């Protein structure tokens, strides 16, 4: 290992006057010599990261400026692929669907989480472990499995329609994922199911950290549940809300697994998302430049949203 | 206090309804998986007799033996490699002054938000020319790289939270950086390391898009990717499909239930993959 090399070198070089000087300097600033040692510690992680994430990312940007089928020589396309991402109804539709999914992946779960946090704010409960274990379940099972499960739930004979019939709503039953207008909503609700528990638990653990004196003060001022929520709970949860927004919005924009197994973009192209099209365009349609451009646009969108969230919500700053 | 009792009842109601709707899909597939193969199953329906034959059928039809082996090889290697690399890098970033250290850390931070969609296309062509597609090593290296930003971030936070005096005292005894890491800091890092390991294990196990693309050979795919493939061939046989889904879920469920404390505390410390 390269680290052994650093260790053994020290006594050997101690005889030279240069090393003496170096050692003296080292005593004055014990961390001085470590500057370069530090880089060796970072090197493995950094190299792997650069080789397999940073460079491929830049390579995608490069590919996005060509028309290429993966076999014959590529031809220069300039920004043509980007124009197609914006103007082609199929690609633009995928981006629009991803934006709609934000409502289901981010807005709904966070609203539910805040509702629960508001209700439980004053009551510091023990025995939440049981609920916690359950609420985190959708987070840990593979999303492929989640998608297949819901595909079955949403069928004509599935549990969703069964429950609707039970409540006398037989007329609303349908094959949800095959419905031209409601398929995207149905897919979105799978995301809500996956992420709501996470938001709830994130906010509940955040509420525990709010100083109880603030609630006492609010109560003395005669604040009801609603005002207490706006005045104490919500401001106290800003950093958790920021984390939840970032995570859930990225999950919505970069979704692939759930859509791939539940609808694969159908009916028509009503539930296509960018991730699905990147896969399809590059590896089925052999339009690699276009797929790359879509991947770049998706990443740009995510970076903008993440930046907006961290600027928009400045907690404890 | 009347209002307080009302709140309490309402909060329990929300918790119970939430828990039931979380569990409902799981109950639904467990029940369906126990119906006779090829049966026309409807909704939540308790089977007349328990039928475990679907699991055997799914196991052989989707070759889960081989798929699960791939999953285990990939996940375990990714956990070991990435935890080791993240520990070294996190230690250096937290305790040493490094030339351009801020820049390096910033580059890792950007990686927290990059989607797989950005990198898969050139990865396929680049790795193929090095014979790293249809190859465990290719997937392992890419997953290590994907999880590295989070790992480095996590371990740096951990080492920064250690009392400064601990390191200074060891420096007084002229301990080398390596000795400080291995003899002083690592023995205290157990909880952080194991939380990180559990999170990375689950992310690696559940990775789909990357495996679909880098493993074109279906026999080398992981269990979730194999399941995604299987589902398109067995759309009508719901009981077998549900059994297959449960087979893929089971290993992560076991890991989760055993390590749920580690996992949940990891997730709640802002440790959610970006």
Interface residues (C-beta under 8 A of the other chain):
Chain A: X3 X6 X7 X30 X31 X34 X35 X36 X37 X38 X39 X41 X42 X44 X45 X46 X48 X49 X51 X52 X53 X54 X56 X57 X59 X60 X63 X70 X112 X115 X116 X119 X120 X122 X123 X131 X132 X133 X134 X135 X136 X137 X138 X139 X140 X141 X142 X143 X144 X145 X146 X148 X149 X150 X151 X152 X153 X157 X158 X159 X161 X162 X163 X193 X196 X197 X198 X200 X201 X202 X205 X224 X225 X239 X243 X246 X247 X250 X253 X254 X256 X257 X260 X261 X274 X275 X278 X279 X282 X283 X288 X291 X292 X294 X295 X296 X298 X299 X302 X303 X306
Chain B: X3 X4 X7 X8 X10 X11 X14 X15 X18 X19 X21 X22 X23 X24 X25 X26 X28 X29 X32 X40 X41 X42 X43 X44 X84 X85 X86 X88 X89 X91 X92 X93 X96 X97 X98 X99 X101 X104 X107 X108 X111 X113 X114 X115 X116 X117 X118 X119 X120 X121 X122 X123 X124 X125 X126 X141 X142 X144 X145 X146 X148 X149 X151 X152 X171 X176 X177 X178 X202 X205 X206 X208 X209 X212 X213 X223 X224 X225 X227 X228 X231 X238 X241 X242 X245 X248 X249 X252 X253 X256 X257 X260 X263 X264 X267 X268 X270 X272 X273 X274
